[in-house]
């Protein structure tokens, strides 16, 4: 084989390798661009969700604060509320022993022997 033929053969091999490398590079670039686009869309959705959640939480905190204020005002000035509350706790204290006995009876009847 002549030296020119071997150089020509080597150049053809290198050209083929070069084309293969370029093809793989293009595929990797397309894949990277696709992933970048997907990540940008995902980040955009996350940012939008975060903004909505922040706004929703601020509104909820404002409503909660208003409700607390209303409850504080209502309980401080409402004689009816304190009377109802006292009556409720008296009823609970009266019925608690009966309720405990009933629970014990139900526990015994459902316990396997």
N, C-alpha and C positions, 0 to 999 in steps of 0.2 A: 504494500500500500504506500502510496506516495504521501509525503508530508502535507501536501495541499489537501488531499482527500481526507486525511485524519483531522485537519483543522476545520474543514468544511463540515464533516460529521459532528465534530465537537460543537461547532457554532449552531448547527441544527438542534442538537440536544439542549443547548443553552436557551435557544429561542423557544423551544417547546416548554421548558421549565419556566421561562419568563411568562409565557402565556398562561400556564397553569397558576402561577403565583398571582397574576393580574385577575384571573377569573375568581380565585378564592378571595382576593382582596375586595373585589366588587361585591361578592356575596356577603362578606363580613360588614362592609359599609352599609349595604341595604338593610341587613339585620340590625345594625346599630341605629340606623335612622328610624326603623320601625319601633325599636324599643324606646328610643328617645321620645318619639311621638306618643307612645303609650304612657310613658312616665309623666310627660307633660300633661296629658289629659287626666291622669290619675291625680297628680298634684293640684291641678285646677279644681277637680271635684272635691278633693280634701279641703282646699282653701275655702271653697264655697260652703261646704258642710260646716266647717269650723266657724265661719262668719254667721251662718244661720243659727248654729247652736249658741254662740255667744249672745246674739240678739235675743233669742228665746229665753236664755237663762237670765238676762237682764230684766226682761219683762216679768218673768216668774218671781224674781227677787223683789221687784217693785210691788207686785200683787201681794206677795207674802208680807211685805212690810206694811202695806195698807191694811191687810187683814189683822195683823198683830195690833196695829194702832186701834182699829175698831174694837177688837176684843178687850184691849186694855181700858178703853173709854167705857165700854159697855159693862164690864165687870166692876169697875170702880163706882159707877153711879147707879147700878141697877140693884135695887133691894129685892126685886122679884127673883133675879138670878141667884143671889146668895141664899134666899129662902128655898129655892128649888134644889140648890146644891146641898144644903143641910138636910133637907128632907130625903134626898137620894141616899146620902151616906147613912142616915138613920135606918132606912129600909134595908140597905146592904148589911149593916151590922145585925139587924134583926133576923134576916134570912140566911146569913152565912152559916150558922151551926146546922140548920136544916139542910142546906145545900151540901155541906160536907158529909152528913149522914147518908144522904141520897147517893152521893158519889161512891161512898164506901160500899153501900148495898149493891150498887151496879157493878162495882169492881169484883165483889165476891161472886155474884151470879154469873159473871162472864169469865171468871178464872177457871181454867181446866183443872180437873183433879187427877 
